[in-house]
Amino acid sequence: MFDPQDLYEVDSALPEPSGAVLLHQLDGFMDAGMAGKVVSEHLLDGLDHRVVARFDVDRLIDYRARRPMMTFQSDHWSDYEAPELAVRLFHDDAGVPFLLLNGPEPDREWERYAAAVRSLVERLGVRMTVSFQGIPMGAPHTRPLGVTAHATRSELIGDFEAMLNRLEVPGSAAALVEFRLGQAGHDAVGFAAHVPHYLAQSRYQAASLTLLDSISRVTGISVPDEALREAASRTDDEIARQVAESDEVAEVVRALERQYDTFIEARGRKSLLADQASMPTAEELGAEFERFLAEQQERGD
């Protein structure tokens, strides 16, 4: 019989941070604007951390589908970027511990991976698991970014706007983890920042800030965000420059602004999620998700 603990190794020398939040971000699925990846990079670059657990990537990753990079120097192989799927321990500004699980999305054994994450959640006494990503949306960058929240219990996301449509979209390991944790009675939350579709293939730090703010709002975690805000400001300046230099792009943005403002004014609500009539259909959103994933695959190839 499968033992979930066979899929990972824990550093027994480290204290177990009982009651901590586990942030969960995987590369390989939808992440428009690299919004979730940038949050993880911001935490890894800006805060001290230590590895708590490592997953057995040889069992989870299809190397032929996502070949790791190797460096050839003159007459020998000099470096190998081994993929790593690990849990790291951080502390926020107030010294409160939290965890980050990130790395490549497993290509296989999703159910065993979900069971292993649940095992870690129970072993480390995690009180809440939070996933985060970006999704493409037909909205302009000149208006406040929206965020879709979902959870195993509706009370966990408070007054975040709910998605009114029923959607069937391609699954992900992160989504399965949230689903299985909910079935087991554990609290899990997910956030998807709305990235303007014309910026979906770029690094869009404004969406990452939206995710970080949402995480802080629900979990109470407080981490420095100055570097991320500065990067977002530089990106916004570059977007404004490119829009100003292209009449075609500027017209696309103006059309999205008119659409956005019309919906908001008509309903007196704060986001495009406020009214079901303003949302694309489930079939349209599903098609947009699949189109975005296809573009990601073509880009990787």
C-alpha positions as CSV (number, residue, x, y, z in Angstrom):
1,M,0.0,0.0,0.0
2,F,1.2,3.5,-0.9
3,D,2.6,5.6,2.0
4,P,2.4,9.3,1.1
5,Q,5.6,10.0,3.1
6,D,7.5,7.9,0.6
7,L,7.2,10.8,-1.9
8,Y,9.1,13.3,0.2
9,E,11.9,13.7,2.7
10,V,11.7,16.0,5.8
11,D,14.6,17.6,7.5
12,S,14.1,16.2,11.0
13,A,16.7,18.6,12.4
14,L,14.4,21.6,11.8
15,P,11.6,22.7,14.1
16,E,8.1,22.0,12.8
17,P,6.2,25.3,12.5
18,S,2.8,24.1,13.8
19,G,0.0,26.4,12.8
20,A,1.8,28.0,9.8
21,V,0.3,28.8,6.4
22,L,1.5,26.8,3.4
23,L,1.8,28.8,0.2
24,H,1.6,26.6,-2.9
25,Q,2.8,27.6,-6.4
26,L,3.8,25.3,-9.2
27,D,5.3,26.1,-12.6
28,G,3.9,24.5,-15.8
29,F,0.2,25.2,-15.7
30,M,-1.6,28.5,-16.4
31,D,0.1,31.6,-14.9
32,A,-0.7,34.6,-17.0
33,G,1.8,37.4,-16.5
34,M,3.9,35.0,-14.5
35,A,2.0,36.5,-11.6
36,G,2.4,33.5,-9.2
37,K,6.0,32.7,-10.2
38,V,7.0,36.3,-9.5
39,V,5.5,36.2,-6.0
40,S,7.5,33.0,-5.3
41,E,10.7,34.6,-6.7
42,H,10.0,37.7,-4.6
43,L,9.8,35.7,-1.4
44,L,12.9,33.5,-2.3
45,D,15.0,36.5,-3.2
46,G,13.9,38.8,-0.4
47,L,13.6,36.6,2.7
48,D,15.8,34.2,4.5
49,H,14.6,30.6,4.2
50,R,15.5,27.0,4.8
51,V,14.3,23.8,3.1
52,V,11.9,21.8,5.3
53,A,11.1,19.0,2.8
54,R,11.9,17.8,-0.7
55,F,9.8,15.8,-3.1
56,D,11.1,12.9,-5.2
57,V,11.1,14.7,-8.5
58,D,12.4,11.6,-10.3
59,R,9.0,10.0,-9.7
60,L,7.0,13.1,-10.5
61,I,8.6,14.8,-13.5
62,D,8.7,13.8,-17.1
63,Y,12.2,14.9,-18.1
64,R,11.6,14.4,-21.8
65,A,8.6,16.8,-21.7
66,R,10.5,19.4,-19.7
67,R,14.2,18.8,-20.2
68,P,16.4,20.4,-17.5
69,M,19.2,22.7,-18.7
70,M,22.8,21.5,-18.7
71,T,26.0,23.5,-19.4
72,F,28.6,22.2,-21.8
73,Q,32.0,23.9,-21.4
74,S,34.7,23.2,-23.9
75,D,35.1,19.4,-23.5
76,H,32.9,18.5,-20.6
77,W,29.6,19.0,-18.9
78,S,30.1,21.6,-16.2
79,D,26.6,22.1,-14.7
80,Y,23.2,20.6,-14.4
81,E,20.1,22.6,-13.2
82,A,18.3,19.8,-11.4
83,P,14.6,20.4,-10.9
84,E,13.5,20.8,-7.3
85,L,10.1,20.6,-5.7
86,A,10.5,21.7,-2.1
87,V,8.9,23.2,0.9
88,R,10.8,26.1,2.5
89,L,10.3,27.8,5.9
90,F,10.2,31.6,6.0
91,H,9.3,34.2,8.7
92,D,7.4,37.4,7.9
93,D,8.0,40.9,9.2
94,A,6.5,40.0,12.6
95,G,8.5,36.8,12.9
96,V,5.5,34.6,12.1
97,P,6.5,31.4,10.3
98,F,5.1,30.4,7.0
99,L,5.9,27.8,4.3
100,L,6.3,27.9,0.5
101,L,5.9,24.8,-1.6
102,N,7.1,25.6,-5.2
103,G,8.7,24.0,-8.2
104,P,7.7,22.2,-11.4
105,E,4.1,20.9,-11.5
106,P,4.2,17.1,-11.3
107,D,3.6,15.4,-14.7
108,R,2.5,12.1,-13.1
109,E,1.1,10.6,-9.9
110,W,-1.1,13.5,-9.1
111,E,-3.2,11.6,-6.6
112,R,-0.1,10.5,-4.8
113,Y,1.3,14.0,-4.9
114,A,-2.0,15.4,-3.4
115,A,-1.9,12.7,-0.7
116,A,1.7,13.6,0.1
117,V,0.9,17.3,0.4
118,R,-2.0,16.4,2.7
119,S,0.4,14.2,4.7
120,L,2.8,17.2,5.1
121,V,-0.1,19.5,6.0
122,E,-1.0,17.2,8.8
123,R,2.6,16.4,9.9
124,L,3.5,20.1,10.1
125,G,0.3,21.3,11.6
126,V,-0.5,23.6,8.6
127,R,-3.6,25.7,9.3
128,M,-4.3,26.8,5.8
129,T,-2.9,26.1,2.3
130,V,-3.0,29.0,-0.3
131,S,-2.3,28.6,-4.0
132,F,-1.9,31.6,-6.4
133,Q,-1.6,32.3,-10.2
134,G,-2.5,34.7,-13.0
135,I,-5.3,34.1,-15.5
136,P,-5.9,36.0,-18.8
137,M,-8.8,38.4,-18.8
138,G,-10.3,40.9,-21.2
139,A,-9.7,43.9,-19.0
140,P,-7.4,46.9,-19.5
141,H,-4.2,47.5,-17.4
142,T,-5.4,51.0,-16.7
143,R,-8.1,49.9,-14.4
144,P,-7.9,48.1,-11.0
145,L,-7.0,44.4,-11.4
146,G,-9.6,41.9,-10.2
147,V,-8.9,38.6,-8.5
148,T,-11.0,35.4,-8.4
149,A,-10.9,33.7,-5.0
150,H,-12.0,30.1,-4.2
151,A,-11.7,28.0,-1.1
152,T,-12.8,24.8,0.5
153,R,-15.1,26.9,2.8
154,S,-16.7,30.1,1.6
155,E,-16.0,31.8,4.9
156,L,-12.3,31.6,4.2
157,I,-12.5,34.2,1.4
158,G,-14.9,36.6,3.1
159,D,-16.0,39.4,0.7
160,F,-13.9,38.5,-2.3
161,E,-16.1,38.5,-5.4
162,A,-17.4,35.0,-6.4
163,M,-17.3,33.6,-9.9
164,L,-20.9,33.2,-10.9
165,N,-20.4,30.9,-13.9
166,R,-19.9,27.1,-13.7
167,L,-16.7,26.3,-15.6
168,E,-15.1,23.2,-16.8
169,V,-11.4,23.9,-17.5
170,P,-8.2,21.8,-17.7
171,G,-7.2,20.5,-14.3
172,S,-3.9,21.1,-12.4
173,A,-2.0,19.5,-9.6
174,A,-2.6,22.6,-7.4
175,A,-6.3,22.5,-8.0
176,L,-6.4,18.8,-7.2
177,V,-4.5,19.4,-3.9
178,E,-7.1,22.0,-2.9
179,F,-9.9,19.7,-3.8
180,R,-8.5,16.7,-1.9
181,L,-7.6,18.9,1.1
182,G,-11.2,20.1,1.3
183,Q,-12.5,16.6,1.1
184,A,-10.3,15.8,4.1
185,G,-11.6,18.7,6.1
186,H,-8.5,21.0,5.7
187,D,-8.7,24.7,4.9
188,A,-7.4,25.7,1.5
189,V,-7.7,28.9,-0.5
190,G,-6.7,29.9,-4.0
191,F,-6.3,33.2,-5.8
192,A,-6.2,34.0,-9.5
193,A,-5.2,37.5,-10.5
194,H,-6.9,38.9,-13.7
195,V,-4.1,39.7,-16.1
196,P,-4.9,41.8,-19.3
197,H,-4.8,39.2,-22.0
198,Y,-2.4,41.3,-24.1
199,L,0.1,41.1,-21.2
200,A,-0.4,37.4,-20.4
201,Q,3.0,36.4,-21.9
202,S,5.0,39.1,-20.1
203,R,6.1,39.5,-16.5
204,Y,3.4,41.6,-15.0
205,Q,4.3,42.5,-11.5
206,A,1.1,44.5,-10.8
207,A,-0.8,41.1,-10.9
208,S,1.8,39.7,-8.5
209,L,1.2,42.6,-6.1
210,T,-2.6,41.8,-6.3
211,L,-1.9,38.2,-5.3
212,L,0.5,39.2,-2.5
213,D,-2.1,41.6,-1.1
214,S,-4.8,39.0,-1.3
215,I,-2.7,36.4,0.5
216,S,-1.9,38.9,3.3
217,R,-5.5,39.9,3.6
218,V,-6.6,36.3,4.2
219,T,-3.7,34.9,6.1
220,G,-2.3,37.9,8.0
221,I,1.2,37.3,6.6
222,S,3.1,40.5,6.1
223,V,6.2,40.6,3.9
224,P,8.1,43.5,2.4
225,D,6.9,44.4,-1.1
226,E,9.0,47.5,-2.0
227,A,11.1,45.7,-4.6
228,L,8.0,44.3,-6.2
229,R,6.3,47.7,-6.3
230,E,9.3,49.3,-7.9
231,A,9.5,46.6,-10.5
232,A,5.7,47.0,-11.2
233,S,6.2,50.7,-11.6
234,R,9.0,50.2,-14.2
235,T,6.8,47.7,-16.1
236,D,3.8,50.1,-16.0
237,D,6.0,52.9,-17.5
238,E,7.2,50.6,-20.2
239,I,3.7,49.5,-21.0
240,A,2.6,53.1,-21.2
241,R,5.4,53.9,-23.6
242,Q,4.6,51.1,-25.9
243,V,0.9,51.9,-25.9
244,A,1.7,55.6,-26.7
245,E,3.8,54.5,-29.7
246,S,1.2,52.3,-31.3
247,D,-2.2,53.6,-32.4
248,E,-3.5,50.1,-32.8
249,V,-2.6,49.0,-29.3
250,A,-3.9,52.2,-27.9
251,E,-7.3,51.6,-29.5
252,V,-7.5,48.1,-28.1
253,V,-6.8,49.5,-24.6
254,R,-9.4,52.3,-25.1
255,A,-12.0,49.8,-26.2
256,L,-11.4,47.6,-23.1
257,E,-11.6,50.7,-20.9
258,R,-15.0,51.6,-22.4
259,Q,-16.2,48.1,-21.9
260,Y,-14.9,47.9,-18.4
261,D,-16.3,51.4,-17.4
262,T,-19.7,50.6,-18.9
263,F,-20.1,47.5,-16.9
264,I,-18.9,49.1,-13.6
265,E,-21.1,52.2,-14.1
266,A,-24.2,50.1,-15.0
267,R,-23.9,47.9,-11.9
268,G,-22.3,50.2,-9.4
269,R,-19.9,47.4,-8.5
270,K,-16.2,47.3,-8.1
271,S,-15.1,44.6,-10.6
272,L,-16.1,42.8,-13.7
273,L,-17.0,39.8,-11.6
274,A,-19.9,41.8,-10.0
275,D,-22.4,40.8,-12.7
276,Q,-22.8,37.5,-14.5
277,A,-24.0,39.3,-17.6
278,S,-20.6,41.1,-17.9
279,M,-18.7,37.8,-17.8
280,P,-17.8,35.6,-20.7
281,T,-19.6,32.3,-20.8
282,A,-18.1,29.1,-19.3
283,E,-17.4,27.9,-22.8
284,E,-15.6,31.1,-23.8
285,L,-13.5,31.1,-20.6
286,G,-12.6,27.4,-21.1
287,A,-11.6,28.1,-24.7
288,E,-9.5,31.0,-23.5
289,F,-7.8,28.8,-20.9
290,E,-7.0,26.2,-23.5
291,R,-5.7,28.8,-26.0
292,F,-3.4,30.3,-23.4
293,L,-2.0,26.8,-22.5
294,A,-1.4,26.1,-26.2
295,E,0.5,29.3,-26.6
296,Q,2.6,28.5,-23.5
297,Q,3.4,25.1,-25.1
298,E,4.3,26.6,-28.4
299,R,6.5,29.2,-26.6
300,G,8.3,26.4,-24.7
301,D,8.9,24.4,-27.9
